[in-house]
Structure formats: structure tokens, C-alpha cells
Amino acid sequence: MSAVSTSPTFAELGVAAEITEALMAAGITRTFAIQELTLPIALDGRDLIGQARTGMGKTLGYGVPLLDRVFDSADVEELDGTPRALVVAPTRELADQVGDDLTTAAENLPVRVTTIYGGRPYEEQIDALHAGVDVVVGTPGRLLDLHQRGELRLDRVAVLVLDEADEMLDLGFLPDIEKILATLTHQHQTMLFSATMPGPILALARSFMNRPVHIRAEATESGLTHASTRQVAFLSHRMDKPAVLARILQSDGRGRTIIFTRTKRTAARVAEDLAGRGFTVASVHGDLGQGAREKSLNAFRDGTVEILVATDVAARGIDVDDVTHVINYQTPDDPMTYIHRIGRTGRAGHSGTAVTLIGYDEAAKWSAINDEVGLDMAEPPRWFSTSPELGEALDIPDDAPDRVGPARRVFGLPAPGEDRGGRGDHGRGHSGRGHGGRARGGRGDRHGDRGRGRRRDERGRGRGKNRR
């Protein structure tokens, strides 16, 4: 029996019936490890630090208690259209995904969720804030801009979440985060989630959090990567990598696949090469306009395309459980990037395959990854697209061709001469695919009276009731 099937349900952990029913409608009933550990602490309003690898369910680990407390906690002020919760995420894609997850969980609540990030006009975000919002999800730069303009009020925020804190550090957002934290001088709950805990993040926690409980979702001996992920690495000449990649993509049983590259230029080139070989492929990277990036991500999520070429930053918003293959077209720069990348497969009980194409000049990087992660692959083999060992290792048919069909255009890209929509800046605002200004879960007639009583007599944690 799997760990998921024996874990407690959200209802058993005391989550409001309105939320558990919305999750159940989305096929979610039982908790993952990080959720089981964080919910009891977060529901009581305590500060916490949550550590979990990519794909372990941390969004609902903080999102469910956030919504629960905003909806019906005695120490959170009544909703009046000014934010009661703020979630800060490092990238547009992750902010958008978090907004979608919170919207799903809040379907039966009179709580409005708005997502704000860069690449969209300020006006639509300001209009959404003026219309009233209870939960704001956004990236640091635009959140700070709107606050400094006087459009985003933070004086009544009762719950603050910093998601992917280590990634925000890597992207240079720490100064903006510190400025946001400095504005919250009133009493509030802070939850910080991060896959790793580098020194500056620990210092941030010590400075701005009140005796946080530090939670790790897995025991240290469980390893840094998913046991359900098969890892294959080999030396590959850069001129042969396109042909190698084309063969890997014809592996038996391959489904949704993410190909990671180090740079935007490489991502675009790899996607174009695969499209030229007849593969249906999309890409997400910083040189694409926001509309094109969203179109590509949505197509990957709904199965319209099964191959996505991405840079690390752009891939942060991808939350798909059934990715069968992750391919590192170039060796990651450091061990934690490797862990983040391959954490996209082998999730939620599925098995997965992670393949790393090590360039001849990347041996030192691979050595560091191998030593840190404990892969026992200190001397990877040297394979070519024609090597029989490649086919044997990855279940590639012997007759797999170099091309699978006529050349096509990369999914979602405009034809030559069409407008690509511009590059929006990184981390500066959007009301998010219809999130801005719309009631999330409804505040009008659909839910009737917006009173905050709830069906949770066994907990007795609602307003006016005795709290534990």
C-alpha cells in the first residue's frame, strides 16, 4: 500500500468542509507528507519553514491553511476587500500555477484570489485591487511597485507565504523580499517554503519570523532525488546532441517530456530543431512574450503537446504529475539545479526517467553533481546517437529514425513577421489569466450570504468559538 493511500485526509486534519469538498471535486482527498506535517501547525497560525523537494505538494501545504484561516479564523479580521493573505513567488509561471491551485481550493468560499506579475498593464491590476481582493499571489517586483504606489495595501495581511525562497535568492529578489517584509510591522503569520536552506534564507528567517517550526517532508536518509526516478547520464558530443535527443524522444512508453537547457538561445534552437524533425514541441523561455509562454504551458498541461523545452526559471510554474521523462540537454550548473529539474518526473506515485547529456566540457559540473547527490556515476560512458547502449538503456527501438514527420513550426510561435508580444520584465505583475478583479469562488448570489460560519463543529475554531 502506498504512502499516499495511508496518509490522513484533509478532512481528518480539520480543514473546513468547504475546502475539502472543493478538493474532493478536483480528485484530491489525502495529503502528501509536507501537507500532513504543515497543516496542523499552519492552521493554528504559527510561523513555519517547510522544506520539500519539487513535486511534493507544498502549494496545498500552505494554500489550504491560508484559505482556511482567511475564511474563518478568530484572529483574522473580517474580509473587507483588502488583502488578508499574500503569497510571493519567484516567477510568473509559478505565481500563475499557485493562483490556479488556490482558486480550485477556494471554489466554495467567499474568498477572492488575484494573481499579479509582470508583463501586463498596471491598470488591470490596479482595477482588480480596487474591486476588492482577499488573497494576492505575485512576484516580488510588481508587488513592491504596487505597494509603493499606494495601490496594494499590506497593513491587514494576516498570512504571508514566501514560496521557493531559494529560487528568489538565486534570481536576485532578496532585497525586494526584505522590503516587503519590512512593511509588515503588525502581527501576522509567515510561512517560508524552500527546497534548500542557504545561509541568506536562514538569516531572513531569523530576522523576520517568530520562532518558526522547521519542517522537513522527508527523512534525510531518503535521499535527494525520487526513488521512483531512473537516472541515466552519459557523455555526448554537442554536434551529436540533436540526433541523440531525437532518438530519446522515441523511447517506448515516453509521455510528457521536459527538456531543460541552460540558456534562452539554446532553448529556442533545440525547439526549432525538434520541430524541424517533425516533433510537436513547445518552448518557454525569457525571450518569448508572456502570451506565448502561457499558451505553451497550457498546451503542455492539457496534453496538446507532450514535449516542452524550457529554461530553469521559465519551468518553475509547471505543475504536472505525469511527466515521464526529464532530459538535461546541458549539464546543470550545480547539484540543486539538477535536483529541481529531475524532480519534475517520478512524482505523485508515478515512475520517471531523467537523462543528462554531459558535454565534453561539462565533466567538472557532472562530478560535483555526482558527489553531492550520491549517484555512483563518477565515470559516465561516452555514447553517440548510433550507440546500441543508448537504445538499450532507454528502450529506444532499433529502427527509430532521425525524423518522425514533416517539418513544422514550434507550437505557439507566431509566423515570421508576426508580433511576438514582447518580453515582459521578470517579476513585474499581471492579474493572471482572468484572476484579477473576478471573485474567486464567488462572493455574490451563487454563495448567498458571505457570512463566515462554517461546517466544522468538531474543531470549534471558527469566529466567536473557543480555539484550542
N, C-alpha and C positions, 0 to 999 in steps of 0.2 A: 504494500500500500504506500502511495507517495506521501511526501511530507505535506503537500498542499491539501490532500484529501483528509488528513487527520488534524489540520490546523483549525482553530476556532473560527466561527463565522463572525462577520461584522456585528450581527445582532447579539451574539453571545458576549461580545466585548462591550456592549452597552451603547452602541451607536443608535441614534434616533431612527425610528421606524421609517420616517420619510426618506432618509438617506439609504437605508438598507434595501428598501423596496425599489428605489431607483437603480441601485447597483445590481440587484437581482434581475431587473428587467434588461440590464446590459450583460447578463450572464456572469456576474461577479457575486459570489457568496462568501467564500472562505478567504482568509488572509494569507499573505506571504509572511516570511519571517520578520522583515523590517516592520510590516504593519502590525503584526501581533505584538511586537515589542514596544512600538511607539504609541499605539493608540491609548492604552491606559494612562500613560504619563501625559500625553498631549491633551487628552480630554479633561484632565484636571488643571490645565493651564500652566504647567511647569515648563521652564526652558529646557530644551534638549538639543543634543548634537547626534545626528543619525549618520552612521557610516554604512554604506552598502554599495556593491558593485552595480554597474549599469544593468538594467533589466530586472531588478529585484523588487520593483513595485513601490518605490519610495514616494511617488507622486500621491498615491492614495494614502500612504503612511502619514503624510502631513495634511493632505487635502481633505480627508474625511473629518478629522478632529477640527480642522479650521472651520469647515462649514457647520459642523455640529455646534461649535461654540458661538459662531456668529449668529446662528439661527436661534439658539436657546441656551445661553449661559448667563447665570445671575450676575457675573462680573463684567459682562459686555453690554455697553449701552444699547438702548433700543435703536433699530435701524431708522435712519432719517435721510438717507441719500448721500451721506458722506462715508468714505471708506472705513470699514471696520477691520479689514484684513488686507495685507499687502504681500504679494509673492514676487520676489526678484529672481529672475533667471538670466543666464549669460547670453542667450541668443534668441533671435526672433522665432526660430523654429521650435525651440523648447518652450518658450512662452506660449506660443500658439497651442502646442500639444497639452500643456498644463491647463490652459484655459478650456480646452475641449473636455479634458477629464473632469475638471471641477463642474463644468456645465452639466455633464452627464449625471454626476452625483447629486447635483442641486436641482434636478428636474422637478422634484415635488416640493421645493422650498420657495418661499417668497424672497429669494436672495438673487441679486443681480451681479453677474460676473462680467468684467470688462478686461480685455487684453490690449495692452499698449506697447508698441515698439516702433522702431524706426522704419523709414521708407514710405510713410503715409503722411498726409497733410495733418498739421496740428489741429485744424479746425474741427475735423470729425471727432478727434479725441476729446477736445475741449467740450464739444456739444454733448458727448456721452457723459462726461463728468458732471456737466451742468444738469443733465437729465436725472442724475442720481445713480449711484453705484455703491454696492456693498463690499465687493471683493475686487481688487485690482491686481492683475498679473502683468508684469512688464519687465523690460530690460533697463539696466541702471541709468544709461544716459538720458533717455527720454523721460523716465520717471523724475529724475532730478531736474531736468529742464522745466517740466510742467509744474513741479513744486515751486521752483524758484520764480516762476511766472505768477504764482498765486492761484493756479488753476487746480492743482492737486492738493487737497487737504490731507495732512497726515496726523493731525492733532488728536484724532479719535481712533486711530488704528490700535486695535487690541491684540492682533495676531500678526506677527511678521515672520516670513519664511525666506531664507536665503537658500536657493536651490543650486546645486552644482557649484558650491563655493570655490572649489579648487580650480574649476574652469574659469570662473570670473577672475580669479587671481592671474591665471595664465594669459587672459585676454587684456589685462591691464585695467580692470574695472575696480580694483580695490579702493582707490581714492574716492570714486563715486559712491561706493558702498558705505564707506566711512562717513561721508557727508549725509547720506540718507539716514544712517543710524544715529548720527548726532542730532537730527531733528526730532527724534522720538524720545523726548525727555520725560514723558509721562510713563506711568506703569503700563507694561504690555508684555505679552508672551513672545519669545523669539525661538524659532526652530531653525537650525542650520543643518543642511544635508550636504554631504560631500563623499566622494569615493575615497579620497585620500585626505590626510590632515597635515599639510605642510606647515612650517613654522608660522608664516604670516596669518594663516587661517586660525591657528590656535591662539595667537596673540589677539586677533579680532574677537574671538570668543571670550577670552579672558576680560577684554575691555568692555564689551557691550552686553554680555549675557549674565544672568543672575543664577549662579550655582547650577549650571546646566547638567543634566544627566546625559552621560555619553553612552550611546547605544551602538553596538556593532551587530549587524544582522547575522553574521556567521562566525563560528569559532575560527581562531587563527589557523588551526591545523587544516581547515577545509580547503586551503589553497587560494590563490589569487584569481584563478580562472574557473569557469564552469566545468565540472567533471564530465558533463554531457557533450562537451565540445571536442571533436577530434582536431588536433593541431598538426599541420603539415608545413614544413619550411624547407626551402632549397635555394641554392644559388641559381640566378637566372640572368643571362646577358640582356642588357637593356634593349638591344636591337631585336631580340627574340621574344621579349615580353608580350607584345601584342598577339603573336601566334600562340604563345603559351596560354594567355588569358582566353583566347577563343576556344581552345580545347577544354580548359577547365569548365567553361560555361556549358559544355555539352556532357558534363558528368551525369551519370544515372542518378535520378532522384533529386536533382537540383531544382529548387524552387526560388523563392525570393532571395536575391543576392545583392549585397552591398560591396562595392569596390572602393576602397579608400586610396586616395592619393595625397601627396604632401602639399601640392600647390594647386591653385585655381587653374593655371595654364595646363598642367598635366591632366586635371580632371576633364577639362574641355577636350583635350586631344584624345584621351582614352575613349570618351563617349563617342566622339566623331568616328574614331577608328572602328569601334564595335558596330555603330550604325552602318558604316560602310560595308561591314561584313554581313549585314542582314539581321543583326540582333535588334530587338525592340528595347531601347535603352533610354533612360532619363538621367539628368545630372543636376546636382545642386552645389553651387559654389558662389563665392562672393562677387564674381563678375556678372552674374545673372541678375536681372531685375527681380523685385520681390514677387511680382505676379508669376513670373516663370518658375521661380523656386517653389512657390506654393502649389502651382499646377503639377510640377514634377513630384513633390512629396505626396500630394493627394493621389496621384496616379499609382505611386508605389504602394501606398496604404491600401487602396481598393483593388489592387491586383491588375490594373490596366497595363502596367509594365512590371516586370519581375527583376529587372536589372537597374540598379541605381549607382551611379558613380558620384562620389562625394568627397569633399574635404572634411576634416575632423569637425571644424566649427559648424559647418552647414548641417552636418548629420546629427547634431545634438537634439533636434526635435523629432527624430524618427523613433516612434514607439510602436514597433510591430513585433509580435511574439514569434511568428513562424518564419523568421529568416533562416534559411537552411545553410547558406554559405556567406562568409565574410572573407574578402580577398584583399590583402595588403599589397597593392601594386608596387609600392615602395616600402621599405622597412620603416616602421615608426621611429620617431626621433628619440623616444625614451620608453622605459617599461610601462609606465602608467598609460601612455597613449595606446600602447599595444593592448593592455587590459581593457581599456574603454572600447577599443574597436571590436575586439573579438567577443566582448560582452553582448554584442548585438545579436549573436546567434546562440543556440543552446539555452534559450530562455523558457520559463514557464513550463518546464517539463518536456520541452522538445529537445531533440538532439541536433547537433550542428557541426559544421566543418569550417575551420579557419585556416586559410592558406596564406603564406607570406612568401613573396618573390623577393629574395635578397639580392640586391645588385652587387656586383663585384667590388664596388667601393663602399659597401654598407656593412662589411663584416664586423667592424668595431661596434656599430649600433646593435647588431644582432647578438653579439657576445654579451653586451650589457643586459639585453632583454632576457637572454637565456639564463644568465646567472641570477638575475633578480627574481624572475618568475619560477625558476627551477624546472626548466623544460627538458633537460637532459638531451639537448640538441646542439652541443657545442661545435660540432663539425658537420654542418648540413651538407647534403650531397649536391652535386652540380648536375642539373637536368636541363634538357632542351625540349622544345616543343615536340621533337621527334623521339624523345627518350621513352622506351617502353615502361620504365619505372614510374614516370609521371602518370601514365594511364592506369597502371596497377594501383598506385597509391590513392587515386581519386576516382576510380571506377569510370574511366573515360573509355567509350567504345573505340576499338582499334580503327574503325573507319570514320572517325569524327573529322569532318572537313575543315578547311581554313575559313570557309564562308558558309553561312546557313541560309542565305537567300539574297535577293537583290538589295542593293544599297538603299538606305532610307535615311530620313532626317532624324536627328536626335529628338526624342519626344518633347513637345512643349516649346521648342525653339522656333522663333519666327523665321520666315523665309528671308533670304538675302534682301536687304533694303528695308525690311520692316523694323519698327521701333521695338527695341528690347526692353523698354520700360525703365531703363536707368538703374544705377547701382544703389540704392539707398544706403545711408550710413549704418554703421554697425551698432545696434542697441538703441536707436532713437525712434521710436514709437509707432503705434498702429492700434486702431481699435479692434483689429483682429477678425477677419472673415466674418463680419456681422456681429461680433461680440459687443462692440461699442454701442452704447445707447439702448440696447434692447434688453428687456427684462429676461434674465436667465432663470428659467423655472417659473417665471410668471409672477407678477405682483398684482395683476388685475383680476377680472371676474373669474378666470379659469380656476384660481385657487381661493376665491372668495375672500373672507376676512383675512388680513395679513397679521392677525394676532399670532403670538409665538408660542402658544401652548402646544404640547406635543404628546404623542402616544408613547410614553416611556415611564409608566408609573413605577416600574421596578427599580429605576435608577434614582428617581426623585431629584434630578439635577436641574430641572427647569427653573425659570424665573419664579421667585416667590416660594420656592420649595427649599427644604433643607438640603444642603450639599454635604457630601461626605467629607 
